[in-house]
């Protein structure tokens, strides 16, 4: 049975390892040795083992039968594919939310956006990262489609370490808040098509910001510019 202490330890180890993998400090294929990591983090092997399982679940680690896990090799092309899927899921959530949100939900979304603006003014990056997650999840719920919300949350969790890395780029929280404002404005107007378009653009900008952070990771060769399926079809 897991204890709250072990769960907290596992989350801390998972977050630190994910950050190292995203930034290339742990190279693709490098073994994630439980004993060595437990010693490095000053914990038992149990939370380390759980952290590695979590990394495997989001695709940042790969299990090798009888040999332990290694850091996954996530190419830029793979990231493009994942972000395009997330962009389309979030665009669909925004489109549905524009017509399905109840008045109280619309007001709550606007309040969330305004509160995040205060964090931007204060330069509270860590708090803004948390507020960013809350903002997007409010739109998932506002779509009032349980299955869509499950899929959006699943893909978002897979990309969480990369999404958080975007805020390391200069001026990103200000730009993120501005992009959110466009989505909020469209949702409050009930304009589903505009909300979807603005949300899709926002997620693809996130992908570009992430590239700035990950482009130096060994093995991450940049393919053709990421485009949504609708953009690709129009060319």
N, C-alpha and C positions, 0 to 999 in steps of 0.2 A: 504493500500500500504506500502510495506517495504521501510524503508530508509536505506542508506548505513551504518549509525551509528548503527541502530538496528541490521542490518545483521552482522556487525563486532562484536557487543556485543554477539549475539547468537552464533557465531562461537567460541568466546573465552570461553563462558560458556560451550558449547558442548565439546570443547577440554579438558577443566578442568574436567568435569564430566566423560568423557570417560576415562581419565587417572586414575581417582579415582576408577572407576569400574574395569578397567583392573588390577589395583594393589590391589584390594580388600579393599580399604579404604571405599568404599560404598559396603556393602555386598549384595549378591543376595537376592532379595525380599524386599530390603529396599525402602521405599517410596521416590519418588522424588517430594517432596512438593514444589510447585511453589512459595508460599509465603515465606517459609523459605529460599529457594535458592536465590530468588530475594533479600532478605535482606542480605544474605551472600555475594553475588557478587556486591551489591550496584547498582542494575539495577531494571527496572520495570519487571513485570511478563511477558510482551510480548516477550522479547528475551529469557527468561527462557523457556517459552512454546515452542518457535521455536526450542530451543536447545534440548528439550526433544523429540520433533517430529523427529529431526535428529537422535537422539540416537535410537529411535524406528525403523527408516528406516534402520539402520545398525545392528540392532539386539542386541543392548546393553541395551535397555529398553523395557519393555512390558506394553502396555496400559491395564488398568483394567476399565471396564465400570462403570461410576459414582463414581470411587474411585481414579482416577489419575493413574500415571505410577509408576512402580517400576523398580529397577535395575534387569536386566536379569541374569539368572543363566546359564552361558556358561561353560559347562563341557570341560575337556581336550579332551574327545572323539569328541565333537562337533567341537572343534578347529582343531583336526586332520582331520576331514572330510572336513572342509573348506579349510585348507591348501593343502590337496591333490588335490582338485578341482582347486585351484589357480595354483598349480605346473603344472598341466596338461595344463591349459589354457596358461600359460606363456611359457611352453615348445613348444606348438603349435605356438605361436607368434614368438618365436625364430627360429623355423624350417622354417616358411614361410619367415621371414625376411632375412634369409641367402640366399634365392634365389630371393626374390622380391625387396629387397632394391636397389635403384638406387645409382650410384657412389657417388653423393652428400650426400645422406642419410648415406651411410657407413662412409664417411669422418666425417660427423657431429656426428655420434655415437662414433667414435674413439676420436674425440675432446672432447666430453662430458666425456668420460672415463678418458682421460688425465687430464682434468680440475678437476675432482673429486679426482684424485691422489694428486693434490696440496692441496686440503682440508684435505686429510688424513695426509699429511706431517705436515700441520699446526695444526692438531688436532681440526679442526673446525667441531665438531659433528653436531651442529644444521644445518649448511650450507650443510653438507654432506647428512643429512636426506632429505633435499629439492632436492639436486642433484640426490639422489637415485630415487626419484619419477620421475624426469625428464628423467633419463636414461631408466627406464622401459617403460615409455610412448613412448619414441622414438622407442623402439622395437615394441610396439603395432602398432604404425603408420606404421612402416616399413614392417609389415606383409601384408599391403594393403588388409585387409579384414575387412570391416566396422563392421560387426556383431560380429566377434571375438574380435575386439577392445572394443566394447560396453560391452561384457560379461566380458572381462578381467578387465576393469575399474570398473564395478559393483562389482565384487568379491573383487577386491583390496580395494575399498572404504569400504566394509564391514569389512575388516581385518586391515584397516589403523591404529587404535589405538594399535593393537597388533604388527603390523610390526614396528611401530616406537619404541615400547618398546624393540625390539631386541637390539637396540644400547646402552642399558644400561649395557649390558654384556661387560666384559673387552676385549679389542682388537677387538670388532666386526666390527668397520668401516674398519680396515685394512683387515680383512678377507673378508668382503663384497666386497671391491674393488678388491681383488685378484680373487674372484669368478666371478665378472663382467668381469674381464680381460679374463677369459677362454671363456665366452660367446662371447665377442667381437671378440676374435681371430677366433673362429669357424665361426661366421657370415661373417667376412672379407674374410675368405677362401671359403665361399659359401657352407660350410658343414652343411647342415640342421640337419642331425641326431645328429651330435656332439653338435651343438648349443642347440638342444632340450634336450639332455642328461645333458649338463652342467647347463642349466637353471633349469631343474627339480631338480637337486641335490642342486642347490643354494637355491631354495625356501624351500626345506625340511630341509636344514641347518638353514634357517631363523626360521622354526617351532621349531627346537631344541633350538635355542637361546631364542625364546619367552617363551618356557617352563621353562627356568631358571628363568625368571621373574615372571611367573604366577603360578608356582608349589606350592607356599605357600598360594594361594587364597583358602579360605574355600570351600569345595565341589568339588574341582578340583582333582579328583582321576585320576592318570595316567593309561590309558589302554595300550594295546600292542603297541610296537613301530610303529610309523607312517610309512607307506609304500605307494608308488604309486601303482595304479592298475597293472602296468606292472611288478613291483617287486613282488607283491602278487601272480600274475599268474605264476611266474617262480618258486615258492616254492612248 
